[in-house]
Amino acid sequence: MMEQVSKVLANTTTVESPSGLRSINLCLGDICSSDDEVVAISSHADPFNSLTGMVVSSFIARLNVDFKILYPLLTLPGHSSVGTFQVASPLGKFPGKALFVVRVPGVETIRDFAVDPLEVYDDVVWTLFGSLAALEQKDVVFSSLALPLLAGRRGYPGQKIMEILLKRATTWLKTSRNMKDVNFYLYEESSLGNWNEAMNQALGRKAIDSAKGSVVQALREEILVLLKGCSKFNQGEMAAHIAPILTALQDKKIYLQLVSTLGRKLVEVIVGRIISERSLVNKGQLVHNITMLNYEQVVAPWITSHFHALRVFGNEAVHAKNEVRYKPKELRDEDLVAVLTSLRSVVQFYAEW
């Protein structure tokens, strides 16, 4: 049985939608303790056997979930046991709004599909997000989704799993009116490095050798000293936001887009806290909140300039090079200095706030 551990953000990317900026996150933690409104777990697709798997066993033992009755939401044509199902209520001690099971056949069992196993996997993942889309049309809505890296132990290559999950999650978040976050959960810390790298590769991120530039080295060290030395950054919810920044900066390979996105998320947290402390009205969008702090003369204009810089740098969705006409079409290695300069100024500001 899985023991409860706290959720730690390990990697993240953003998705631009008509309803605002959305996030896809890779988290290290216990999905049984997730606070997401809907959770989707995976199991085999054999209709003649009970559901199995470590996550299924944990939901049964710890949350008293009964998986005997599953309602089909969306299944593959000709394969009624393959696809996405909703667990019937009551859901025991499960705190979310809904619990789904995504039934994925193992690679070795795909014989009668007559297609590549990865095509089948892609179709099965589509049933999950297709089910969410259909439910949203009926005004059954969720703000966040938690799921493990579906069928990560069933013979599919990890890099391809990540690519398919990111593709389908991105497509869904671009159209959903209500969902703000899709959170991939990973329980075993020993495999975090591989999945983290798989996500960076799937997103087309380029690694920069932090040892090559003295300016980058100096900025990185200053930021790490500030983050580790100030108690504000090492307590409660803030510590969870700081942990992935520490990890990203301590790695010899720095992913520019990842650091930018994490910097933006930190700005969101800091701006939100300042607004709350000063009893100001939250405008909903980060750009408007930063402008308000400047207008109300709460934060110095040069600091709000750094807020805005990280907001723009960190909106990875803006830098989708195949969808834009402006030049340059993506961040360049030399932009890392600008990102770290703004990040250092923001961290120092809040440490002294």
C-alpha positions as CSV (number, residue, x, y, z in Angstrom):
1,M,0.0,0.0,0.0
2,M,1.3,3.5,-1.0
3,E,2.2,5.8,1.9
4,Q,1.0,9.4,1.8
5,V,3.5,11.9,0.7
6,S,3.1,15.6,-0.2
7,K,2.8,16.8,-3.7
8,V,5.9,18.5,-5.2
9,L,5.8,20.3,-8.6
10,A,8.6,18.8,-10.7
11,N,7.9,20.3,-14.1
12,T,5.3,22.5,-15.8
13,T,4.2,24.1,-19.0
14,T,1.5,26.5,-20.0
15,V,-1.3,26.4,-22.5
16,E,-3.0,29.6,-23.8
17,S,-6.8,29.3,-24.1
18,P,-9.7,31.7,-24.7
19,S,-10.5,31.3,-21.0
20,G,-7.0,32.2,-19.8
21,L,-3.7,30.6,-19.2
22,R,-3.8,26.9,-18.2
23,S,-1.1,24.6,-16.8
24,I,0.1,21.0,-17.4
25,N,2.2,19.9,-14.4
26,L,4.4,16.9,-13.5
27,C,4.1,16.3,-9.8
28,L,5.9,14.0,-7.4
29,G,3.4,12.8,-4.9
30,D,0.6,10.5,-3.9
31,I,-2.4,10.6,-6.2
32,C,-4.6,9.2,-3.4
33,S,-4.1,12.5,-1.5
34,S,-4.8,14.7,-4.6
35,D,-7.1,17.6,-4.1
36,D,-8.0,17.7,-7.8
37,E,-11.8,17.6,-8.6
38,V,-11.5,14.6,-10.9
39,V,-9.0,11.8,-10.8
40,A,-8.3,9.3,-13.7
41,I,-6.4,6.2,-12.9
42,S,-5.6,3.3,-15.3
43,S,-5.9,-0.4,-15.3
44,H,-6.0,-3.3,-17.7
45,A,-8.7,-3.8,-20.3
46,D,-9.6,-7.4,-19.6
47,P,-13.4,-7.5,-19.1
48,F,-13.3,-10.8,-17.3
49,N,-11.0,-9.8,-14.5
50,S,-11.2,-7.3,-11.6
51,L,-9.2,-4.2,-11.8
52,T,-5.6,-4.5,-10.7
53,G,-2.6,-2.3,-10.1
54,M,-0.9,-0.4,-7.3
55,V,-3.0,2.7,-7.6
56,V,-6.2,0.7,-7.7
57,S,-5.2,-1.2,-4.7
58,S,-4.4,2.0,-2.8
59,F,-7.8,3.5,-3.6
60,I,-9.5,0.4,-2.3
61,A,-7.4,0.1,0.9
62,R,-7.1,3.7,1.9
63,L,-10.2,5.4,0.4
64,N,-12.6,2.4,0.5
65,V,-13.5,2.8,-3.2
66,D,-15.5,0.1,-4.8
67,F,-14.6,-0.5,-8.4
68,K,-17.2,-3.2,-9.1
69,I,-19.6,-0.9,-11.0
70,L,-18.1,1.2,-13.9
71,Y,-20.2,3.3,-16.2
72,P,-18.7,3.6,-19.8
73,L,-18.1,7.2,-20.8
74,L,-16.3,6.7,-24.1
75,T,-14.9,3.4,-25.5
76,L,-13.1,2.3,-28.7
77,P,-15.4,1.0,-31.4
78,G,-15.5,-2.8,-31.3
79,H,-13.7,-2.9,-28.0
80,S,-16.2,-2.1,-25.3
81,S,-13.8,-2.8,-22.4
82,V,-11.2,-0.3,-23.8
83,G,-11.6,3.4,-23.0
84,T,-12.7,5.6,-20.1
85,F,-15.2,4.6,-17.4
86,Q,-16.7,6.4,-14.4
87,V,-16.7,4.7,-11.0
88,A,-20.2,4.5,-9.6
89,S,-21.1,6.4,-6.4
90,P,-20.7,6.2,-3.5
91,L,-16.9,6.7,-3.7
92,G,-16.0,5.8,-0.1
93,K,-13.7,8.4,1.3
94,F,-12.6,9.8,-2.1
95,P,-12.9,13.6,-1.7
96,G,-13.1,14.6,-5.4
97,K,-16.2,15.1,-7.5
98,A,-15.5,12.1,-9.9
99,L,-13.2,9.1,-10.3
100,F,-12.5,7.7,-13.7
101,V,-10.8,4.5,-14.8
102,V,-8.9,4.5,-18.1
103,R,-8.7,0.9,-19.3
104,V,-5.6,0.4,-21.4
105,P,-4.6,-2.9,-23.0
106,G,-1.0,-3.9,-22.5
107,V,1.3,-3.8,-25.6
108,E,1.5,-7.6,-25.5
109,T,-2.3,-8.1,-25.5
110,I,-3.0,-5.9,-28.6
111,R,-3.5,-8.6,-31.3
112,D,-6.9,-7.9,-32.8
113,F,-6.6,-4.2,-33.2
114,A,-4.5,-4.5,-36.4
115,V,-2.7,-1.2,-35.7
116,D,0.4,0.1,-34.0
117,P,0.1,-0.2,-30.2
118,L,0.9,3.5,-29.8
119,E,-2.1,4.4,-32.0
120,V,-4.3,2.4,-29.7
121,Y,-2.7,4.1,-26.7
122,D,-3.3,7.5,-28.3
123,D,-7.0,6.6,-29.0
124,V,-7.5,5.5,-25.4
125,V,-6.0,8.7,-24.0
126,W,-8.4,10.5,-26.4
127,T,-11.3,8.8,-24.7
128,L,-10.3,10.4,-21.4
129,F,-10.3,13.9,-22.7
130,G,-13.2,13.3,-25.0
131,S,-15.2,12.2,-21.9
132,L,-14.3,15.4,-20.1
133,A,-15.4,17.4,-23.2
134,A,-18.7,15.6,-23.4
135,L,-19.4,16.1,-19.7
136,E,-18.6,19.8,-20.0
137,Q,-21.2,20.1,-22.7
138,K,-23.7,18.8,-20.1
139,D,-22.4,21.4,-17.6
140,V,-20.6,18.7,-15.5
141,V,-17.4,20.6,-15.0
142,F,-14.1,20.2,-13.2
143,S,-11.3,22.7,-12.5
144,S,-8.5,20.2,-12.4
145,L,-7.6,16.7,-13.4
146,A,-5.1,14.3,-11.7
147,L,-3.8,11.2,-13.4
148,P,-0.8,9.0,-13.2
149,L,1.4,8.5,-16.2
150,L,-1.2,6.1,-17.7
151,A,-0.1,2.6,-18.4
152,G,3.5,3.5,-17.6
153,R,4.2,-0.1,-16.6
154,R,2.3,-1.8,-19.5
155,G,5.1,-1.9,-22.1
156,Y,4.6,1.4,-23.8
157,P,7.8,3.6,-24.3
158,G,7.9,6.3,-21.7
159,Q,8.9,9.1,-24.1
160,K,5.9,8.3,-26.4
161,I,3.6,8.1,-23.4
162,M,4.6,11.6,-22.4
163,E,4.3,13.0,-25.9
164,I,0.8,11.6,-26.3
165,L,-0.4,12.8,-22.9
166,L,1.0,16.3,-23.5
167,K,-0.6,16.5,-26.9
168,R,-4.0,15.4,-25.7
169,A,-3.9,17.5,-22.5
170,T,-2.9,20.5,-24.5
171,T,-5.7,20.1,-27.1
172,W,-8.2,19.7,-24.2
173,L,-7.0,22.7,-22.2
174,K,-7.2,25.0,-25.3
175,T,-10.9,24.4,-25.6
176,S,-12.1,23.7,-22.1
177,R,-14.0,26.6,-20.4
178,N,-13.5,25.4,-16.9
179,M,-10.4,23.2,-16.4
180,K,-7.3,25.1,-15.4
181,D,-4.8,22.3,-14.6
182,V,-3.9,18.8,-15.7
183,N,-1.6,17.2,-13.2
184,F,0.5,14.1,-14.0
185,Y,1.3,12.3,-10.8
186,L,4.5,10.2,-10.3
187,Y,4.9,8.3,-7.0
188,E,8.4,6.9,-7.3
189,E,11.1,9.5,-6.9
190,S,13.7,7.2,-8.5
191,S,12.0,7.5,-11.9
192,L,11.4,11.3,-11.7
193,G,14.6,12.1,-13.6
194,N,13.6,10.0,-16.6
195,W,10.0,11.4,-16.7
196,N,11.2,14.9,-16.2
197,E,13.6,14.6,-19.1
198,A,10.9,13.0,-21.2
199,M,8.6,16.0,-20.6
200,N,11.4,18.5,-21.5
201,Q,12.2,16.5,-24.7
202,A,8.5,16.3,-25.6
203,L,8.1,20.0,-25.3
204,G,11.2,20.6,-27.5
205,R,13.1,22.4,-24.8
206,K,16.8,22.9,-25.2
207,A,19.2,22.5,-22.3
208,I,21.8,25.1,-21.6
209,D,25.1,24.2,-19.9
210,S,25.1,26.5,-16.9
211,A,28.9,26.1,-16.6
212,K,29.6,27.9,-19.9
213,G,28.8,31.4,-18.8
214,S,30.2,33.3,-15.8
215,V,27.2,35.6,-15.7
216,V,24.7,32.7,-15.6
217,Q,26.7,31.0,-12.9
218,A,26.8,34.2,-10.8
219,L,23.1,34.8,-11.2
220,R,22.2,31.2,-10.5
221,E,24.3,31.2,-7.3
222,E,22.8,34.5,-6.0
223,I,19.2,33.2,-6.6
224,L,20.0,29.9,-4.8
225,V,21.5,31.7,-1.8
226,L,18.5,34.0,-1.5
227,L,16.0,31.1,-1.8
228,K,17.8,28.9,0.7
229,G,18.5,31.6,3.1
230,C,15.1,33.3,3.5
231,S,12.6,31.6,5.8
232,K,9.7,33.0,3.6
233,F,10.7,30.6,0.8
234,N,11.0,27.5,3.0
235,Q,7.6,27.3,4.7
236,G,4.2,26.0,3.7
237,E,2.8,26.5,0.3
238,M,5.7,28.7,-0.8
239,A,8.2,25.9,-0.2
240,A,6.3,23.8,-2.7
241,H,6.6,26.5,-5.4
242,I,10.3,27.0,-4.6
243,A,11.3,23.4,-4.7
244,P,11.2,22.9,-8.5
245,I,13.1,26.2,-9.0
246,L,15.9,25.0,-6.7
247,T,16.0,21.7,-8.7
248,A,16.0,23.4,-12.0
249,L,18.8,25.8,-11.1
250,Q,21.0,23.2,-9.3
251,D,21.0,21.0,-12.4
252,K,24.1,21.4,-14.6
253,K,21.7,21.6,-17.6
254,I,19.3,24.5,-17.3
255,Y,16.1,24.4,-19.4
256,L,15.4,28.0,-20.3
257,Q,11.7,27.5,-20.9
258,L,11.2,25.6,-17.7
259,V,13.0,28.2,-15.5
260,S,10.9,30.9,-17.3
261,T,7.6,29.1,-16.6
262,L,8.5,28.4,-13.0
263,G,9.5,32.1,-12.6
264,R,6.1,33.1,-13.9
265,K,4.4,30.8,-11.4
266,L,6.4,32.3,-8.6
267,V,5.3,35.8,-9.7
268,E,1.7,34.7,-9.6
269,V,2.1,33.5,-6.0
270,I,3.9,36.6,-4.8
271,V,1.5,39.0,-6.5
272,G,-1.5,37.0,-5.1
273,R,0.0,37.2,-1.6
274,I,0.6,41.0,-1.8
275,I,-2.9,41.6,-3.1
276,S,-4.3,39.6,-0.2
277,E,-2.2,41.3,2.4
278,R,-3.2,44.8,1.1
279,S,-6.9,43.8,0.8
280,L,-6.9,44.7,-2.9
281,V,-9.3,43.3,-5.5
282,N,-7.9,40.4,-7.5
283,K,-8.4,41.2,-11.2
284,G,-8.2,37.5,-12.2
285,Q,-5.4,37.9,-14.8
286,L,-1.8,38.3,-13.8
287,V,-1.2,41.2,-16.2
288,H,-4.0,43.2,-14.7
289,N,-2.9,42.4,-11.1
290,I,0.7,43.5,-11.8
291,T,-0.5,46.7,-13.4
292,M,-2.7,47.4,-10.4
293,L,0.2,47.0,-7.9
294,N,2.1,49.6,-10.0
295,Y,-0.9,51.9,-10.2
296,E,-1.7,51.7,-6.5
297,Q,2.0,52.3,-5.8
298,V,2.3,49.2,-3.7
299,V,5.3,47.9,-5.6
300,A,8.1,49.9,-7.2
301,P,7.7,50.3,-10.9
302,W,11.1,48.6,-11.7
303,I,10.0,45.6,-9.7
304,T,6.7,45.4,-11.5
305,S,8.7,45.6,-14.7
306,H,10.5,42.4,-13.6
307,F,7.1,40.9,-12.8
308,H,5.9,41.6,-16.3
309,A,9.2,40.3,-17.8
310,L,8.8,36.9,-16.1
311,R,5.1,36.9,-17.0
312,V,6.0,37.1,-20.7
313,F,9.1,34.9,-20.6
314,G,7.1,32.3,-18.7
315,N,4.2,32.1,-21.0
316,E,5.6,29.1,-22.9
317,A,2.4,29.0,-25.0
318,V,3.4,32.3,-26.5
319,H,6.6,30.8,-27.8
320,A,5.1,28.0,-29.9
321,K,7.3,28.6,-32.8
322,N,5.0,27.0,-35.4
323,E,2.1,29.2,-34.6
324,V,3.5,32.7,-34.7
325,R,4.7,35.2,-37.3
326,Y,6.9,37.4,-35.2
327,K,10.7,37.0,-35.0
328,P,12.5,35.5,-33.3
329,K,10.0,32.6,-33.0
330,E,11.4,31.2,-29.8
331,L,13.5,32.1,-26.8
332,R,17.3,32.0,-27.4
333,D,20.0,30.8,-25.1
334,E,21.1,34.4,-24.4
335,D,17.7,35.1,-23.0
336,L,18.6,33.1,-20.0
337,V,20.6,36.0,-18.5
338,A,17.5,38.3,-18.8
339,V,15.3,35.6,-17.2
340,L,17.7,35.0,-14.3
341,T,18.2,38.8,-13.8
342,S,14.5,39.3,-13.4
343,L,14.1,36.2,-11.2
344,R,16.9,37.4,-8.9
345,S,15.3,40.8,-8.5
346,V,11.9,39.3,-7.8
347,V,13.3,36.9,-5.2
348,Q,15.3,39.6,-3.5
349,F,12.3,41.9,-3.5
350,Y,10.1,39.4,-1.8
351,A,12.8,38.3,0.7
352,E,12.8,41.9,1.9
353,W,9.1,42.5,1.6
